[in-house]
Amino acid sequence: MKENKKIILFDGVCNLCNGSVQFVIKRDKKDVFRYAAIQSEVGEQLIAERHIDTSQVDSIILIEPGVAYFTKSDAALEIAGELGGLWKLTSIFKWIPKSIRDVIYDFVARNRYKWFGKQESCMIPTPELKAKFLG
């Protein structure tokens, strides 16, 4: 794993996912994360190595150094917690059972293209951000 960074795999054509990645990049003051689209070669390789079923999760996956990974609401809460400051307070949502959190997460994920739109291809990072993206 490159530099022992946590990797956020995201739906590269989803406007909500791309906006979320931009949100995290702006607040990742400790440079914790690297990024790759799920549809990219690197994303597909990381998914295959961990035997992740993308028919069950296709919007966000957080990969920790090693083989551990988080999906759906767990991934979102882990990412928010790493941003520090008031974002650490999102950990209170971990008290809600994962099954309930994931129902809400899945509802948003199922409707993300309808509500936020979809791009024709994965986003291309600016030259300043290119080092944060894998592949």
C-alpha positions, 0 to 999 in steps of 0.5 A, a space after each residue: 500500500 502506497 505510503 501506508 495511507 488510507 485509500 478511499 475508493 469512490 464511484 468516479 462518475 457520481 457527482 455526489 461521490 466526486 463532491 464528497 472526495 473534494 470535501 475530504 481533500 479540503 479537510 484532510 489536513 494530516 494527509 491521511 487519504 489517497 483516492 482512486 475511482 472504483 472503476 479505475 485499474 487500481 480500484 478494480 485491483 484493490 477490490 479483487 485483492 479483498 474479494 469485495 462484492 461490488 454488487 453490494 457496495 458500489 459507491 464508497 470503500 475505505 481501505 486501511 493499510 493491510 487488508 482491512 476495509 470499511 464499506 457504506 456507513 462504516 466507511 463514511 463515519 471512519 473517514 469523517 472521524 479522520 478529519 478531526 475537529 467537530 467531524 470526530 463527533 460523527 462517531 456518535 452515529 456508530 451507536 446506531 446499529 449498522 443495519 439501520 445506518 446502512 438502510 439510510 446509506 443504501 437509500 441515498 446510494 440508490 438515488 445518487 445519480 437521480 438526485 446529484 447527476 452522473 458524469 460520462 467519465 471519471 473525474 480527472 484531478 487537477 495537477 495540484 491534486 494528482 499526487 493524491 490519486 492512485 493510478 
